[in-house]
Amino acid sequence: MSNAHRMMTICRLIALLYSLIGALPALAAARPNILFLMADQMRGDCLGADGNKVIRTPHLDRLAAEGARFRCAYSSIPSCVPARTAIVTGLAPWRHGMLAMRTMALKYEREMPALLADAGYYTMGIGKMHFHPQRALRGFHRVLLDESGRIGHPEFRSDYRAWFWSVAPTLDPDATGIGWNDYRGAIYALPEELHPTRWTANAAVAFLNEYKGQEPFFLKVSFARPHSPYDPPERFMRLYEDADVPPAAIGDWAERHNVTPKPNDFTIWRGNVGPEVARHSRRAYYGSVSFVDEQIGRILQTLEARGWMDNTLILFTSDHGDMLGDHYLWRKTYAYEGSARVPMLIRWPRSVDAPRGQVLTQPVELRDVLPTFLDAAGVPVAEGNFDGRSMLELIRGRAENWRRWIDLEHGQQYPDAGWWTALTDGEVKYIFYGSDGREQLFDLKNNPSELHDLSADGRYAATLSTWRERMVEHLSERGEPFVKDGRLVGPRPNVTYSPHFPK
């Protein structure tokens, strides 16, 4: 090749390079922003859009009306850290390795914030992350933390608490006097402006108002409520003062949990606290949900003011639910709907051609969140990297080959609570207690409150057998002590980590 030809080739390459560089802003603009909204410990039935005629959630209901609501959305391991690990990794429990509430692994091969940062997104996290260590970024460019009273290291102070003491140095952020796993409810004892729910929304609004980056953003806003303490501002407690808040559901199988709590023990996992105390707690919980909803409304209003509503994928969910006294149970880690079913709402940008206002009944799970974001961002996903799938497939009407049911499980978290695995398609739920070999079967279609255990009803023997066989198939890859000679093993040892947990 002559020197002239070489120079011409080099010039063409330089021109091509400049054209690609010039196209980068347009390419970035073509990809949607991603707004990931999370509540902590929010039940799937605490949405107006879910048919709850008492609770007031107009802004979340708007997302459902302008997008899609997934009726059968679950948290496979319904407690904070393993649920959030599924979100971070896109993996099922056995593959991410955490089968009970434990500390998150230091690092996974693929993590949500890092994958989106690598795809050219500016990544920002606000609120509760529950990472380990607490200041781990995991691919976020920046994080503002509210970790409630959790202190993983003597030198750790959350950004919320640092801000609190900078504006109210003489006040106590825990002045309401309710613990993090308390069943009591009370009005927030301090000015509303100091509440962590308000702080989280303020930080998100500030980010959206100030963001001027060329790249699209991934913004995770993770509220620490309605997780206890159930401490809404007074106006939200009054909102439900005379409301017909549903009482706790008590199943015909739940008598084993009908125990009297010890005096001054407010962090029970089970117990009969009486209908009035339970109603007060549920009023406070509903108030906390409505407060979160109001603050989400402020975030959506800011997104609209910036002109980004139609170029942003918005997803709202929770890490797990809250039993709120159903079946005399409190907190989470149970297979029952109050604990395991979560809200899942998606509003998509204009670039996605799909009818709005959909209600989808295919079983989805937190492992599906990361693949959904990667799909929206146009990031190719290698087969086998994730157990979850993009929920945009269902939104686009591609339901073929979607999973028929979802797996749930949790190792023992409380004394005598037992450890269990479960399967559900949103219409039937089968639960097997590895701790003692018990089975439960519920008809969710006709009895969503799980009032009647059908496992001993001979009319449902064939259904019970079918779901038992499905459980054997699901657990077969684990071998002993889960399955032996083609049968479920119970009792069996409590297993809290799988061999896949990163060492």
C-alpha positions in Angstrom: 0.0 0.0 0.0 1.4 3.4 -1.0 1.8 6.2 1.5 -1.0 8.1 -0.1 -3.4 5.2 0.4 -2.3 4.8 4.0 -2.9 8.5 4.7 -6.4 8.2 3.0 -7.3 5.1 5.1 -6.1 6.9 8.3 -8.2 10.0 7.5 -11.3 7.8 6.9 -10.8 6.0 10.2 -10.4 9.4 12.0 -13.5 10.7 10.3 -15.4 7.5 11.3 -14.2 7.9 14.9 -15.3 11.5 15.1 -18.7 10.6 13.7 -19.1 7.9 16.3 -18.1 10.3 19.1 -20.6 12.8 17.8 -23.3 10.2 17.8 -22.8 9.3 21.5 -25.1 11.9 22.9 -27.8 10.9 20.5 -27.3 7.2 21.5 -27.5 8.1 25.1 -30.7 10.1 24.6 -32.2 7.1 22.8 -31.9 5.0 25.9 -34.4 5.6 28.6 -33.6 6.8 32.1 -34.4 4.2 34.7 -36.2 5.2 38.0 -36.3 2.3 40.5 -38.6 3.0 43.4 -38.6 0.7 46.4 -40.6 0.5 49.6 -39.4 -1.7 52.5 -41.7 -4.4 53.9 -44.8 -3.3 51.8 -47.6 -5.8 51.3 -48.8 -6.5 47.8 -52.5 -5.9 48.9 -51.7 -2.3 50.1 -52.5 -0.6 46.8 -55.7 0.9 45.7 -55.0 -0.6 42.3 -54.9 -4.1 43.9 -58.5 -3.7 44.9 -57.9 -2.3 48.4 -60.8 0.2 48.8 -59.5 1.7 52.0 -55.8 2.5 51.4 -55.0 5.7 49.6 -52.2 5.4 47.1 -53.1 7.7 44.2 -49.6 8.0 42.8 -48.8 4.3 42.8 -52.3 3.7 41.3 -51.3 6.2 38.5 -48.3 4.1 37.7 -50.5 1.0 37.4 -53.0 2.9 35.2 -50.3 4.2 32.9 -48.3 1.0 32.9 -48.8 -2.5 34.2 -49.5 -4.1 37.5 -48.3 -7.7 38.1 -50.9 -9.3 40.3 -48.7 -12.4 41.2 -45.4 -10.8 42.2 -43.4 -12.4 44.9 -40.3 -12.2 47.0 -38.7 -15.6 46.9 -36.9 -15.2 50.2 -39.1 -12.7 52.0 -36.7 -10.9 54.3 -34.5 -7.9 53.7 -31.0 -8.9 52.7 -31.8 -12.1 50.6 -34.6 -10.3 48.8 -32.3 -7.4 48.0 -29.6 -9.8 46.9 -32.1 -11.2 44.3 -32.6 -7.7 43.0 -28.9 -7.0 42.8 -28.0 -10.2 41.1 -31.1 -11.4 39.1 -30.6 -14.8 40.6 -32.8 -17.4 42.4 -32.1 -18.2 46.0 -30.0 -21.4 45.3 -27.9 -19.6 42.8 -27.1 -16.4 44.8 -26.6 -18.7 47.8 -28.6 -17.0 50.6 -31.4 -19.1 52.0 -32.1 -17.0 55.1 -31.6 -13.6 56.5 -27.8 -13.2 56.6 -25.2 -10.6 55.6 -24.9 -9.9 51.9 -21.8 -11.4 50.1 -19.0 -8.9 49.6 -19.3 -9.2 45.8 -21.1 -11.1 43.1 -19.9 -11.6 39.6 -22.7 -9.5 38.1 -24.4 -6.7 40.1 -27.1 -4.3 39.0 -25.5 -0.9 39.6 -22.2 -2.0 38.0 -23.9 -3.5 34.9 -25.8 -0.3 34.3 -22.8 1.9 34.9 -20.8 -0.3 32.4 -23.7 0.3 30.0 -23.2 4.1 30.1 -25.6 5.1 32.8 -25.0 7.5 35.7 -25.9 5.4 38.7 -27.3 7.0 41.9 -28.7 5.3 45.0 -30.7 7.0 47.7 -32.1 5.5 50.9 -31.8 2.0 52.2 -29.4 -0.3 50.4 -28.6 -2.9 53.2 -25.2 -3.6 51.5 -22.2 -5.1 53.2 -20.1 -3.2 54.0 -22.6 -0.5 54.4 -20.6 2.0 52.2 -20.1 -0.5 49.4 -21.0 1.1 46.1 -21.4 -2.1 44.0 -21.2 0.1 40.8 -23.2 3.2 42.0 -21.4 6.4 41.2 -22.8 7.9 44.3 -25.0 6.8 47.2 -26.9 8.7 50.0 -27.8 6.2 52.7 -30.6 5.9 55.2 -29.9 2.6 57.1 -32.2 3.4 60.0 -30.3 2.5 63.2 -28.1 -0.1 61.7 -24.4 0.4 62.4 -22.2 -2.2 60.8 -19.0 -0.4 61.8 -18.3 1.9 64.8 -17.3 4.7 62.4 -20.4 4.4 60.2 -23.1 7.1 60.2 -25.8 7.2 57.6 -26.2 10.2 55.4 -29.8 10.7 56.7 -28.6 10.7 60.4 -25.7 13.0 59.6 -28.2 15.4 57.9 -30.6 15.0 60.9 -28.0 16.0 63.4 -26.9 18.9 61.3 -30.4 20.5 61.2 -31.6 19.2 64.6 -28.5 18.7 66.8 -30.5 18.6 70.0 -33.1 16.1 68.9 -33.2 12.3 68.9 -34.1 10.6 65.6 -35.6 7.7 67.5 -37.8 9.9 69.8 -41.0 8.1 68.8 -39.8 5.2 70.9 -40.7 2.3 68.6 -38.1 -0.4 67.6 -37.2 -1.5 64.1 -39.2 -4.8 64.4 -41.9 -3.4 66.8 -45.5 -4.3 66.2 -46.8 -1.1 67.8 -47.8 2.0 65.9 -47.5 5.7 66.9 -47.6 9.2 65.5 -44.1 10.4 64.5 -42.9 12.4 67.5 -40.9 15.0 65.6 -41.6 17.6 62.9 -42.6 15.9 59.7 -39.7 17.5 57.8 -37.3 15.4 59.8 -38.9 12.1 58.9 -36.7 9.7 56.9 -39.5 9.2 54.3 -39.4 12.9 53.6 -35.6 13.1 53.6 -35.4 10.2 51.0 -37.8 12.0 48.7 -36.1 15.3 49.2 -32.8 13.8 48.1 -34.4 12.2 45.0 -36.1 15.5 44.0 -32.8 17.4 44.4 -31.0 14.9 42.2 -33.6 15.1 39.5 -33.7 18.9 39.6 -29.9 19.2 39.4 -28.9 16.3 37.1 -27.3 17.7 33.9 -25.3 14.7 32.7 -25.2 13.7 29.0 -25.7 10.0 29.9 -29.1 8.6 31.0 -29.4 8.0 34.7 -30.3 5.0 36.8 -31.8 6.3 40.0 -32.7 3.9 42.8 -34.9 5.5 45.5 -35.3 3.1 48.4 -37.7 4.1 51.2 -37.1 2.6 54.7 -40.9 2.6 55.4 -43.5 1.2 55.8 -41.1 -1.2 57.6 -41.5 -0.7 61.3 -41.5 1.6 63.2 -45.0 2.3 62.0 -44.6 6.0 62.6 -46.4 8.2 60.1 -47.0 11.9 60.6 -50.1 12.8 62.5 -52.1 13.8 59.4 -51.6 10.3 58.0 -52.6 8.6 61.2 -55.8 10.7 61.3 -56.4 9.7 57.6 -57.3 6.2 58.8 -58.8 7.0 62.2 -62.3 6.1 61.2 -61.4 4.0 58.1 -62.6 0.4 57.8 -59.0 -1.0 57.8 -59.2 -4.7 57.2 -58.7 -6.8 60.4 -56.0 -9.4 60.6 -57.0 -12.6 58.8 -57.0 -15.7 61.0 -56.8 -19.0 59.3 -58.4 -22.2 60.6 -54.9 -23.6 60.9 -53.3 -20.7 62.8 -54.1 -21.7 66.4 -50.6 -22.9 67.0 -49.5 -19.2 66.8 -52.3 -18.0 69.1 -49.9 -17.3 72.1 -49.9 -14.4 74.5 -46.8 -12.2 74.2 -44.6 -11.6 77.2 -45.1 -8.2 78.9 -43.1 -5.5 77.2 -42.0 -7.7 74.4 -42.9 -5.7 71.3 -40.7 -7.4 68.7 -42.6 -10.7 68.6 -42.7 -12.9 65.5 -46.1 -14.4 66.6 -48.7 -13.7 69.2 -52.3 -12.5 69.8 -52.1 -8.9 70.8 -55.9 -8.4 70.6 -58.0 -6.8 67.8 -57.7 -3.2 69.0 -53.9 -3.2 69.2 -53.7 -5.0 65.9 -56.0 -2.5 64.3 -53.9 0.4 65.7 -50.8 -1.1 64.2 -52.5 -1.6 60.8 -53.7 2.0 60.8 -50.2 3.2 61.4 -48.9 0.9 58.7 -51.5 2.2 56.2 -50.5 5.7 57.1 -46.8 4.9 56.5 -47.7 3.5 53.0 -49.7 6.6 52.1 -46.9 8.9 53.3 -44.5 7.0 51.0 -47.0 7.2 48.1 -47.3 11.0 48.6 -43.5 11.4 48.5 -43.3 9.3 45.3 -45.8 11.7 43.9 -43.3 14.5 44.5 -40.6 12.5 42.6 -42.9 11.9 39.7 -43.9 15.6 39.6 -40.2 16.6 39.4 -39.6 14.0 36.6 -42.5 15.5 34.6 -41.2 19.1 35.2 -37.9 18.0 33.7 -39.7 16.6 30.7 -38.4 13.1 31.3 -41.7 11.2 32.1 -41.9 9.7 28.6 -38.2 8.8 28.4 -38.0 7.0 31.7 -38.7 3.4 32.7 -40.3 3.5 36.2 -40.5 0.3 38.3 -41.9 0.1 41.8 -41.7 -2.8 44.1 -40.8 -3.9 47.7 -38.4 -6.4 49.1 -41.1 -8.3 50.9 -44.4 -7.8 52.8 -45.5 -7.7 56.4 -47.8 -10.1 58.2 -49.4 -7.4 60.4 -51.0 -9.9 62.7 -52.4 -12.2 60.0 -52.7 -15.7 61.4 -51.2 -14.2 64.7 -47.9 -13.7 62.8 -45.8 -10.5 62.6 -42.9 -9.2 60.5 -41.8 -11.4 57.6 -39.9 -14.6 56.5 -43.2 -16.6 56.0 -44.6 -18.2 52.8 -48.0 -16.6 53.3 -49.3 -13.8 51.1 -48.9 -11.0 53.6 -45.2 -11.8 53.8 -44.2 -13.1 50.4 -46.5 -11.2 47.9 -45.2 -7.7 46.9 -46.4 -4.9 44.7 -44.8 -4.8 41.2 -45.7 -1.8 38.9 -43.9 -0.8 35.7 -44.5 2.3 33.6 -42.5 2.3 30.4 -41.2 5.1 28.1 -42.9 6.0 24.9 -40.4 3.9 22.9 -42.1 0.7 24.2 -45.1 -0.1 22.1 -47.6 -1.7 24.5 -51.1 -1.1 25.8 -51.2 0.7 29.1 -53.3 -0.2 32.1 -52.4 -3.9 31.9 -53.0 -6.3 34.8 -50.8 -9.4 34.3 -51.1 -12.6 36.2 -48.0 -14.5 35.3 -45.8 -15.1 38.4 -42.9 -12.7 38.6 -40.3 -12.2 41.2 -37.6 -9.8 42.4 -35.0 -11.8 40.3 -36.8 -10.3 37.2 -36.0 -6.7 38.0 -32.4 -6.6 36.8 -33.1 -8.4 33.5 -36.0 -5.9 33.0 -33.6 -3.0 33.4 -31.0 -4.5 31.1 -33.7 -5.1 28.5 -34.8 -1.4 28.7 -31.2 -0.3 28.4 -30.6 -2.4 25.4 -27.9 -4.5 27.1 -27.5 -8.0 25.6 -27.8 -10.7 28.2 -25.9 -14.0 27.8 -28.0 -17.1 28.4 -27.5 -18.5 31.9 -26.3 -15.3 33.5 -29.6 -14.7 35.3 -32.5 -16.8 36.6 -34.9 -13.8 36.1 -36.4 -12.6 32.8 -37.4 -9.3 31.5 -40.9 -8.4 32.5 -41.1 -6.2 29.4 -41.6 -9.5 27.5 -44.9 -9.9 29.3 -45.8 -6.2 28.7 -45.2 -6.7 25.0 -47.5 -9.7 25.0 -44.8 -12.4 24.7 -46.0 -14.7 27.5 -45.0 -17.9 25.7 -42.6 -20.1 27.7 -42.9 -17.9 30.8 -42.6 -19.8 34.1 -45.7 -21.5 35.3 -45.0 -21.0 39.0 -42.4 -19.4 41.3 -40.3 -20.9 44.1 -40.3 -19.5 47.6 -38.3 -20.5 50.7 -36.7 -19.3 54.0 -34.5 -20.9 56.6 -35.5 -20.6 60.2 -35.3 -17.0 61.5 -37.2 -17.1 64.8 -37.3 -19.8 67.5 -39.8 -22.6 66.6 -40.8 -20.9 63.3 -39.3 -23.7 61.2 -37.8 -23.7 57.7 -39.8 -24.2 54.6 -40.0 -24.2 50.8 -43.0 -23.3 48.7 -44.3 -23.1 45.1 -47.1 -20.9 43.8 -48.6 -19.9 40.5 -50.7 -17.2 42.1 -53.8 -19.4 42.2 -52.5 -22.3 44.3 -49.8 -22.4 46.9 -48.0 -25.4 48.3 -45.8 -25.2 51.3 -43.5 -27.9 52.7 -41.9 -27.5 56.1 -38.5 -29.1 56.1 -38.3 -28.6 59.8 -41.0 -31.2 60.6 -42.4 -32.5 57.3 -45.7 -30.6 57.5 -47.5 -29.6 54.3 -50.0 -26.8 53.6 -52.1 -26.2 50.5 -54.1 -23.0 49.7 -56.6 -22.1 47.0 -55.5 -18.5 46.5 -58.0 -17.9 43.7 -61.0 -18.4 45.9 -59.4 -17.8 49.3 -56.6 -15.2 48.9 -56.4 -14.7 52.7 -55.3 -18.3 53.1 -58.0 -19.0 55.7 -58.3 -22.7 54.9 -55.5 -25.2 54.7 -56.6 -27.8 52.2 -53.7 -30.3 52.6 -55.8 -32.7 54.7 -58.9 -32.4 52.6 -59.3 -35.6 50.5 -61.0 -33.7 47.7 -57.7 -32.0 47.0 -55.5 -35.1 47.3 -54.7 -35.0 43.5 -53.8 -31.3 43.6 -51.6 -31.9 46.7 -49.8 -34.7 45.0 -49.2 -32.7 41.8 -47.6 -29.8 43.7 -45.6 -32.2 45.9 -44.1 -33.7 42.8 -43.3 -30.3 41.4 -41.5 -29.5 44.6 -39.5 -32.7 44.3 -38.5 -31.7 40.8 -37.6 -28.2 41.9 -35.4 -29.4 44.8 -33.9 -32.4 43.0 -30.7 -30.5 41.9 -29.9 -29.9 45.6 -29.9 -33.6 46.4 -29.7 -34.6 50.1 -30.8 -33.4 52.5 -33.7 -31.9 50.5 -34.7 -34.9 48.4 -33.9 -38.6 48.8 -35.2 -41.5 46.7 -37.5 -39.1 44.9 -39.2 -37.9 48.1 -39.1 -34.7 50.1 -37.0 -35.0 53.2 -38.6 -33.9 56.5 -37.5 -33.3 59.0 -34.2 -32.2 57.6 -31.4 -29.9 58.7 -31.8 -26.2 58.4 -29.7 -24.9 55.5 -29.1 -21.2 55.3 -26.4 -21.0 52.6 -26.2 -22.9 49.3 -22.8 -24.0 47.8 -23.1 -21.0 45.4 -22.7 -18.4 48.0 -19.5 -16.4 47.2 -16.9 -17.1 49.8 
